[in-house]
Amino acid sequence: MAMRPMRTASPWWLSLVFGVGLLWVFLGERLLNTMPSVRVAMTGMGLALVFAVTAGRAWTTTSTKGARRRVERALLLCHVGTILALVLYALTTSWGPDSLHTPKAEGALTVLWGVLLVASTIPVLMIELSLGAALRTGFDIESSQVDDSGVEYYRVRDLGWAGLSIAFAMAFLMVTCRVAKDRNIQADVSYFKTSAAGESTQNIVHASADPIRVMMFFPPGNEVKEHILSYFEALASDSGKLEVTVHDRLSDAELAGKYKVTKDGVIVLARGKDDKEKYFTIEVTELDIEKARKGSKLRTFDKDVNSTLMKLVRDKRKAYMMTGHGEMNDPESIPPELKGRAPERRTSKLKQRLSELNYEIKDLGLIDLAKDVPEDATIVLLLAPTVPLQAAEWAALDRYLERGGRLLVALDPKADPNLGVLEGRLGLKMNPGDLTDDVAFLPQRGTQADRRFAITTQFSAHASTTTLSRAVDKGLVLIDAGALEDVPFASKDKAPTKTITLRSMESSYLDLNNNYAFDEGTEKKQRWNIGAAVEGPKAGDKEGFRALVYSDADLFADALVQNAMRQASVVMVSGPLLDDSVRWLGGEEQFAGEIVSEEDKPIEHTKSQDAVWFTLMIVGAPALVFTLGFLGTVYAKRRRTTKKTEVKP
């Protein structure tokens, strides 16, 4: 009895060896790439198996005829397609030319090699499953000349086409995902939202002379990474000076080691190259998207990026805060007999924000100021001194301005309102009357004293109030403020430029007799000057001085710098005022603008509002349900009555 020939010229295990070779390539390139020698060995052995199997398949194809040859040829074409996919993949690695290492080229090649690999391997799997392992244990070239009746070529062909259809469907999904990622089309219907890049952050990137590199180290498939990547991609497309790359800390161990990245969720911002490179990091502690939704890191992400960019684009500067006169930032120096007159306020948030703006904060005490303001001072801050400054100290500040210094003065009616010799230099003096408003004020205790919490939305377009002047939903609350008045400039030469930046509302007045009520005969309602910016004339190539004077020191206390309060539709917070003031004084007004935050704003209700909401929930909701049910019952009853009438003869 003649022995039945094999169903194919090649054994079943040849495709298995081919799959093992692909697996070794995957392990070498994706899991072992942190060990260069192991990677080369593993990838090399995998490629050797792939090419060896392909060569064997070419031999069986050329050595057979008929249906067996057509089966071998189909498998050979799939192997050739797999090798071509590996070649395209190699072009996306460091082995490929530099001209292909662009986002668009790498994206296109990644899609191509992925589609080609899927379209080449799935048909092989389908064909092998259809043929099975029976009568396919070794190579059988001689039988090809005798009989190929056992080769079910048409079934193999149909299953191969079916496998190709499945591969093309998967490839279509790959292309769709890639296009959606590149187009950055997202639909987020949840309340959670990562803060977008604000105007200030965009301005910093635009102003950078060198490109800024952003390297994100996140595990593959992380959802938090996608939110942050969207933030940086939007910033990059707007500025054109941002290069964003995503890395796996384990796969790119060499790069992670260079920037001392030892954990996932680290973002490196770098500028410059080689020994001139400068970099800083931002750490995202919550990598689980559900925990990130509950935290505030992503909601205030723009603030972190803004602060880091400030450190990156320029060196640290020095801000001197005057002490020793019972200032708001130095309450311990208030004399015991005056402690009850001036309220105790904190400036920790102000100092924190100055640090985030890349300023080193130093104290400027009596002894230091008596000599002179230090040469390395970028700005000097004088916040609500309770004890009057000595004449020598005012003279030192005057000399500092004369040589182009930058000064911020915030006075308080309950402290010392004197400006010394700076009144003539700046053309301003303080009126210590208590600013009161019986129309626009912030309710606190439900008494007339609330009128001292005056609200204003009157801002100029000056650089120190850029953000406030552009925002339609922001205002300032003025707590126990005074008012600024003009005086003649002392300089006989070219006078400085003075701009009123903040004013009160028209309904405000200075309460001269402290009765919290408007006395028409002695008091006047008008827009009072609250803030002023004074810029000295240039002396040749030397810039003139810059000074900001405010008649309300509470604008820079923690209560207003940190917290947002609501009155109707107006959010009152002085954080943007602090940022823009410091930037204008430091000559960095090009960095001014809004810093975006998606933090939850507190919802506040008065007692009467709470009573209304309570009544609506307890009484209104059940009443609404009862009314709808009653109307529905009546309507249904009428319909039944109408039908009976129509049926009745």
C-alpha positions in Angstrom: 0.0 0.0 0.0 1.5 3.4 -1.0 2.2 5.9 1.7 0.0 9.0 1.6 2.2 12.1 1.0 2.3 15.1 3.3 -0.3 17.8 2.9 2.3 20.5 2.6 6.0 20.6 1.7 6.9 22.4 5.0 6.2 21.2 8.6 3.9 22.9 11.0 6.6 23.8 13.4 8.3 26.1 10.8 5.7 28.8 11.5 6.1 28.2 15.2 9.9 28.9 14.9 9.0 32.0 12.9 6.7 33.2 15.8 9.4 32.5 18.4 11.8 34.7 16.3 9.3 37.6 16.4 8.8 37.1 20.1 12.6 37.4 20.7 12.7 40.6 18.6 9.9 42.0 20.8 11.6 41.1 24.0 14.9 42.5 22.9 13.4 45.8 21.6 10.8 46.5 24.3 11.7 44.8 27.5 15.5 44.4 27.4 16.5 47.6 25.7 17.9 49.0 29.0 20.7 46.4 28.6 22.4 47.1 25.3 24.4 43.9 25.0 21.4 41.6 25.9 19.2 43.6 23.5 21.5 43.1 20.6 21.8 39.4 21.3 18.1 38.8 21.7 17.1 40.9 18.7 19.9 39.3 16.6 18.8 35.7 17.4 15.2 36.6 16.7 16.0 38.1 13.3 18.2 35.1 12.5 15.2 32.8 13.1 12.9 35.0 11.0 15.3 35.1 8.1 16.1 31.4 8.3 12.4 30.4 8.2 11.8 32.8 5.3 14.7 31.2 3.4 13.3 27.8 4.1 9.9 28.8 2.9 11.4 30.2 -0.3 13.1 26.8 -0.8 9.9 24.8 -0.4 8.1 27.2 -2.7 10.6 26.9 -5.6 10.9 23.1 -5.1 7.2 22.3 -5.3 4.4 22.5 -7.9 0.6 22.7 -8.0 -1.5 23.3 -5.0 1.3 22.6 -2.5 3.3 25.3 -4.2 0.5 27.8 -4.0 0.1 27.2 -0.2 3.9 27.6 0.3 3.8 30.8 -1.8 1.0 32.3 0.3 3.0 31.6 3.5 6.2 33.0 1.9 4.4 36.3 1.0 3.3 36.7 4.6 6.9 36.1 5.8 8.2 38.7 3.4 5.6 41.2 4.6 6.7 40.6 8.2 10.4 41.3 7.2 9.4 44.5 5.5 7.5 45.5 8.6 10.6 44.9 10.7 12.6 47.1 8.3 10.2 49.9 8.7 10.3 49.5 12.4 14.2 49.7 12.3 13.8 53.1 10.5 12.0 54.5 13.6 14.9 53.5 16.0 18.3 54.9 16.4 19.4 52.8 13.4 17.3 54.9 11.1 18.4 58.2 9.4 18.0 61.5 11.3 15.7 62.8 8.6 13.0 60.3 9.7 13.2 61.2 13.4 10.5 63.8 13.2 7.0 63.5 14.9 5.2 63.2 11.5 7.7 60.8 9.9 7.9 58.6 13.0 4.1 58.6 13.3 3.6 57.5 9.7 6.3 54.8 9.9 4.9 53.5 13.2 1.4 53.1 11.6 2.8 51.5 8.5 5.0 48.9 10.2 2.2 48.1 12.6 -0.4 47.6 9.9 2.0 45.5 7.8 3.0 43.3 10.7 -0.6 42.6 11.6 -1.6 42.0 8.0 1.2 39.5 7.6 1.1 37.5 10.8 -2.7 36.9 11.2 -3.1 35.1 7.8 -0.2 32.8 8.8 -2.0 31.9 12.0 -5.3 31.3 10.2 -3.6 29.1 7.6 -1.8 27.0 10.1 -5.0 26.5 12.1 -6.8 25.3 9.0 -4.0 22.9 8.0 -3.4 21.4 11.4 -0.3 19.3 12.4 -1.3 16.0 10.9 0.9 14.7 8.1 3.1 17.9 8.5 6.0 16.8 10.7 8.9 17.4 8.3 10.0 18.7 5.0 8.6 16.7 2.0 9.8 17.9 -1.4 9.7 14.6 -3.3 6.0 14.0 -2.7 5.2 17.2 -4.5 5.9 15.5 -7.8 3.5 12.6 -7.0 0.2 13.7 -5.5 -1.2 17.0 -4.0 -4.8 15.8 -3.7 -4.6 16.0 0.1 -3.8 19.8 -0.1 -7.0 21.7 0.4 -5.7 24.9 -1.2 -9.1 26.6 -1.7 -10.0 26.2 2.0 -6.5 27.5 2.9 -7.0 30.4 0.5 -10.4 31.4 1.9 -9.1 31.2 5.5 -6.1 33.3 4.5 -8.3 36.0 3.1 -10.4 35.9 6.2 -7.3 36.4 8.3 -6.3 39.3 6.1 -9.7 40.9 6.6 -9.4 40.6 10.4 -5.9 42.1 10.1 -7.2 45.1 8.0 -10.0 45.7 10.5 -7.4 45.8 13.3 -5.2 48.1 11.2 -8.1 50.5 10.6 -8.5 50.8 14.4 -4.7 51.5 14.7 -4.9 54.2 12.1 -8.0 55.7 13.7 -6.4 55.8 17.2 -3.2 57.4 15.7 -5.1 60.1 13.9 -7.2 60.9 16.9 -4.1 61.1 19.0 -2.3 63.4 16.5 -5.3 65.6 16.1 -5.8 65.8 19.8 -9.5 65.4 19.6 -11.0 64.7 23.0 -14.4 64.8 24.5 -14.4 65.1 28.3 -17.9 65.3 29.7 -16.8 65.0 33.3 -16.3 68.0 35.6 -12.6 67.1 36.1 -10.3 69.1 33.9 -6.6 69.6 33.7 -5.7 73.3 33.7 -4.8 74.6 30.3 -1.7 76.6 29.5 -2.4 80.2 30.6 -1.4 83.4 28.9 1.6 84.0 31.3 3.0 80.5 30.6 2.6 81.0 26.8 4.4 84.3 27.1 7.3 82.8 29.0 7.8 80.1 26.3 7.5 82.7 23.5 10.2 84.9 25.2 12.7 82.1 25.6 15.7 82.5 23.3 16.3 78.8 23.1 13.9 75.9 22.5 12.6 74.2 25.7 12.6 70.5 25.9 9.9 68.6 27.8 10.6 65.0 28.7 7.8 63.1 30.3 8.6 59.9 32.2 5.4 57.9 32.6 4.5 54.2 32.3 2.9 53.1 29.0 -0.9 53.5 28.8 -1.2 55.8 31.8 -4.3 58.1 31.7 -2.7 60.8 33.8 0.0 61.0 31.2 -2.5 61.7 28.4 -3.9 64.7 30.3 -0.5 66.2 30.8 0.6 65.4 27.3 -2.5 67.3 26.0 -1.4 70.3 28.1 2.1 70.4 26.6 1.1 69.6 23.1 -1.3 72.5 23.1 1.5 74.7 24.5 3.9 73.5 21.9 1.6 74.1 19.0 0.9 77.7 20.3 4.6 78.7 20.8 6.6 76.6 18.4 9.5 76.6 20.9 8.5 73.5 22.9 9.7 70.0 22.1 7.7 67.3 23.9 8.7 63.7 24.2 7.3 60.8 26.2 9.6 58.2 27.7 9.3 55.0 29.7 11.7 55.3 32.7 12.7 51.6 32.4 13.1 51.5 28.7 15.0 54.8 28.5 17.1 54.1 31.6 20.1 56.0 30.2 18.1 59.2 29.7 16.4 58.8 33.0 19.7 58.4 34.7 21.0 61.6 33.1 18.2 63.7 34.6 18.1 61.7 37.9 14.6 60.4 37.3 14.1 57.5 39.8 10.3 57.2 39.7 7.4 57.4 37.3 5.4 60.7 36.9 8.4 63.0 36.6 8.5 65.8 34.0 11.8 67.3 33.0 12.0 70.8 31.5 15.4 71.5 30.0 17.0 74.4 28.1 20.4 74.6 26.5 22.8 71.9 25.5 26.0 70.2 26.9 27.6 72.0 29.8 25.2 75.0 29.4 22.1 72.8 29.8 19.8 73.8 32.7 16.9 71.7 33.8 14.2 71.4 36.5 11.7 68.8 37.3 8.0 68.6 38.1 6.7 65.5 40.0 3.2 64.2 39.6 2.6 62.0 42.7 -0.8 60.6 41.7 -0.6 58.3 38.7 -4.0 56.8 39.2 -6.6 58.8 37.3 -9.3 58.4 39.9 -7.0 59.7 42.7 -5.8 62.5 40.3 -9.4 63.6 39.9 -9.7 64.1 43.6 -6.4 65.9 44.0 -5.5 69.4 42.9 -2.2 68.7 41.1 -3.7 68.5 37.6 -6.1 71.3 38.3 -3.3 73.7 39.2 -0.8 72.2 36.8 -0.3 75.4 34.9 0.9 77.2 38.0 3.6 74.5 38.5 4.7 74.8 34.9 4.8 78.6 35.1 7.0 78.6 38.2 9.3 76.0 36.7 9.7 77.9 33.5 10.6 81.1 35.4 13.5 79.2 37.0 14.5 77.9 33.6 14.5 81.1 31.5 16.4 83.4 33.9 18.5 83.3 37.1 17.2 83.8 40.6 16.7 87.4 41.7 16.6 89.0 45.1 13.6 90.7 46.7 14.3 92.6 49.9 11.4 93.0 52.4 11.9 95.8 54.9 11.7 94.8 58.6 12.0 96.5 62.0 9.2 99.0 61.6 6.2 96.8 62.6 5.6 95.9 59.0 2.9 93.4 58.0 5.7 90.8 57.3 7.4 91.5 60.6 4.6 91.7 63.3 7.1 91.0 66.1 8.6 94.4 65.6 5.3 96.2 66.4 5.7 98.1 69.8 3.5 96.8 72.6 1.6 100.0 72.8 0.6 99.8 69.1 -0.2 96.1 68.8 -4.0 96.7 69.3 -4.1 99.4 66.6 -2.8 97.5 63.6 -4.4 94.1 62.8 -2.2 91.1 62.6 -1.8 89.8 59.1 0.3 87.1 57.5 2.4 87.2 54.4 3.5 83.6 54.0 1.6 83.2 50.7 3.2 86.4 49.3 6.6 85.0 50.2 5.7 81.6 48.6 4.6 83.3 45.4 7.7 85.4 45.2 9.7 82.2 45.5 7.6 80.6 42.7 8.4 83.7 40.6 12.1 82.8 41.1 13.0 85.4 43.7 15.2 84.9 46.8 13.6 86.7 49.7 15.9 88.6 52.1 15.2 90.9 55.0 16.2 94.6 54.9 16.6 95.7 58.4 17.4 99.0 60.1 21.2 98.6 60.1 21.4 97.5 56.4 19.1 100.3 55.2 20.9 102.9 57.1 24.0 102.2 54.9 22.1 101.8 51.6 19.9 99.4 49.7 22.1 96.5 48.6 23.3 96.6 45.0 21.9 93.1 44.3 18.3 94.1 45.1 15.9 93.6 42.2 12.9 94.9 44.1 12.3 96.3 47.6 8.9 95.8 49.4 7.7 98.0 52.2 4.4 96.6 53.6 2.4 98.7 56.1 5.0 100.0 58.5 3.5 100.8 61.9 6.6 102.7 63.2 7.7 105.7 61.1 10.9 105.3 59.1 13.8 107.5 60.1 14.9 110.3 57.7 18.1 108.4 56.9 16.1 105.4 55.8 13.8 107.4 53.6 16.9 109.0 52.1 18.4 105.5 51.4 15.2 104.5 49.6 15.3 107.8 47.7 18.8 107.1 46.5 17.8 103.6 45.5 15.1 105.0 43.2 17.4 107.6 41.9 19.8 105.0 40.6 16.9 103.1 38.9 15.6 100.9 41.8 12.3 99.1 41.9 10.0 99.7 45.0 6.6 98.4 46.1 4.9 100.3 49.0 1.6 99.2 50.5 0.3 101.5 53.2 -2.4 101.1 55.8 -4.7 103.7 57.4 -4.2 102.1 60.8 -0.4 102.1 60.5 2.0 104.9 59.5 0.7 106.6 56.3 3.8 108.7 55.8 6.0 108.4 52.6 8.7 110.8 53.8 10.8 112.3 51.1 9.3 109.8 48.6 6.2 112.0 48.5 8.1 114.5 46.3 9.9 111.7 44.3 6.6 109.9 43.5 4.1 112.8 43.5 1.8 110.9 45.9 0.7 111.0 49.5 -1.6 108.9 51.6 -5.0 110.1 52.9 -5.6 107.8 55.9 -9.4 108.2 55.9 -11.3 104.9 56.0 -12.6 103.9 52.6 -16.3 102.9 52.9 -18.9 101.8 50.4 -22.6 101.3 51.3 -23.4 99.9 47.8 -20.6 97.7 46.6 -19.3 95.8 49.6 -18.7 92.2 50.8 -21.2 91.0 53.4 -19.4 89.4 56.3 -21.2 89.8 59.6 -24.4 91.5 58.5 -23.5 94.8 60.2 -22.5 98.3 59.0 -18.9 97.4 59.5 -19.1 95.3 56.4 -19.0 98.5 54.4 -15.3 98.6 55.0 -15.0 95.6 52.8 -15.4 97.7 49.6 -15.5 96.0 46.3 -13.9 97.5 43.1 -13.6 96.4 39.5 -12.0 99.7 38.4 -8.6 98.7 36.9 -6.5 100.5 34.3 -4.7 98.8 31.4 -1.3 99.2 33.0 1.1 96.3 32.9 0.8 95.9 36.7 -2.9 95.2 36.4 -2.9 93.3 33.0 -4.7 90.2 34.3 -7.3 92.1 36.3 -8.1 94.5 33.5 -8.7 91.6 31.0 -10.9 89.4 33.3 -14.6 90.2 33.3 -15.3 88.0 36.4 -12.6 89.2 38.8 -12.5 92.1 41.2 -10.7 93.2 44.4 -12.0 93.6 47.9 -10.5 96.6 49.7 -10.2 95.9 53.4 -9.8 99.1 55.6 -8.2 100.9 52.7 -7.2 104.6 52.5 -6.8 106.7 49.4 -3.9 108.2 47.4 -3.7 111.9 46.6 -1.5 113.7 44.1 1.2 116.1 45.2 3.7 118.1 43.1 6.8 116.3 42.0 10.0 117.5 43.8 12.2 117.0 40.7 12.9 120.1 38.6 13.9 118.0 35.6 11.6 115.8 33.5 8.8 114.6 35.7 8.2 110.9 36.2 5.2 109.2 34.5 2.4 108.5 36.9 -0.5 106.1 36.2 -3.4 105.4 38.5 -3.9 101.6 38.3 -6.6 101.0 40.8 -9.7 103.0 41.8 -12.6 102.5 44.0 -16.2 102.4 42.8 -18.2 105.7 42.4 -20.3 104.8 45.5 -17.3 104.8 47.9 -16.3 107.6 50.3 -13.8 108.3 53.0 -15.5 107.9 56.4 -14.0 110.8 58.3 -15.9 110.4 61.6 -15.9 106.6 61.7 -19.7 106.1 61.8 -19.9 103.8 58.8 -22.5 106.1 57.3 -22.2 108.6 54.5 -22.5 112.3 55.7 -23.4 114.3 52.7 -22.1 117.6 54.0 -18.6 116.6 55.0 -17.9 113.5 52.9 -17.8 112.9 49.2 -18.6 109.8 47.0 -16.2 109.4 44.1 -13.7 107.1 42.6 -10.8 107.2 45.0 -7.2 106.4 43.9 -6.1 103.1 45.5 -3.0 102.2 43.4 -0.5 104.1 41.3 2.5 103.2 39.2 5.3 105.7 38.9 8.1 105.4 36.3 11.1 107.7 36.4 12.6 109.2 33.3 15.5 107.5 31.5 19.0 108.9 32.0 20.8 108.0 28.7 20.9 104.3 28.4 20.0 103.8 32.0 16.4 102.8 32.8 14.4 105.0 35.2 13.1 103.8 38.5 9.8 102.0 38.9 7.5 102.2 41.9 4.1 100.9 42.9 2.2 102.5 45.7 -1.1 101.1 47.2 -3.3 102.6 49.9 -4.4 99.1 51.1 -1.8 96.7 52.5 -4.3 93.9 52.8 -4.1 93.4 49.1 -0.9 91.5 49.8 -2.0 89.6 52.9 -2.6 85.9 52.8 -6.4 86.3 53.0 -6.6 87.8 49.5 -3.5 86.4 47.8 -4.5 82.8 48.5 -8.3 82.7 48.8 -11.0 83.5 46.4 -14.2 85.0 47.7 -17.5 85.4 45.9 -19.9 88.3 45.8 -22.6 87.8 43.2 -20.7 86.9 40.0 -17.4 88.6 40.9 -14.5 86.6 42.2 -12.3 88.8 44.4 -8.6 87.7 44.7 -5.4 89.7 44.5 -3.1 86.9 43.4 -3.0 88.2 39.8 -2.3 91.7 41.1 0.8 90.5 43.0 2.1 88.5 40.0 1.7 91.4 37.6 3.1 94.0 40.1 6.2 92.0 40.7 6.7 91.3 37.0 6.3 95.0 36.0 8.7 96.0 38.7 11.3 93.4 37.6 10.9 94.5 33.9 9.2 91.3 33.0 5.8 92.6 32.0 6.1 90.4 28.8 5.4 87.4 31.1 2.2 88.9 32.5 -1.1 87.2 32.0 -3.5 84.8 33.6 -2.4 81.5 35.2 -5.1 79.0 34.6 -6.5 77.0 37.6 -9.4 74.5 37.5 -9.7 74.2 41.3 -13.1 74.0 42.8 -14.3 77.4 43.9 -16.1 77.5 47.3 -19.9 78.1 47.0 -21.0 80.5 49.7 -24.6 81.3 50.6 -26.0 83.8 53.1 -28.4 82.6 55.8 -31.4 83.7 53.7 -30.1 81.9 50.6 -29.6 78.7 52.7 -33.2 79.0 54.0 -34.4 79.3 50.4 -32.5 76.2 49.2 -33.6 74.2 52.3 -37.3 75.1 51.6 -36.9 74.2 47.9 -35.4 70.8 48.7 -37.7 69.8 51.6 -41.0 71.3 50.4 -40.5 72.2 46.7 -39.3 68.8 45.4 -42.1 66.7 46.9 -44.6 69.3 45.8 -43.3 69.1 42.3 -43.6 65.3 42.2 -47.1 65.4 43.7 -48.2 68.0 41.1 -46.8 66.0 38.1 -48.5 62.8 39.4 -51.8 64.5 39.9 -51.8 66.0 36.4 -50.8 62.7 34.9 -53.7 60.9 36.7 -56.2 63.5 35.6 -55.0 63.3 32.0 -55.1 59.4 32.0 -58.7 59.5 33.5 -59.9 61.9 30.8 -58.4 59.7 28.0 -60.2 56.7 29.3 -63.5 58.7 29.5 -63.1 59.9 26.0 -62.5 56.4 24.6 -65.6 55.0 26.4 -67.7 57.8 24.8 -66.4 57.1 21.4 -67.1 53.3 21.7 -70.6 53.8 23.1 -73.3 53.5 20.2 
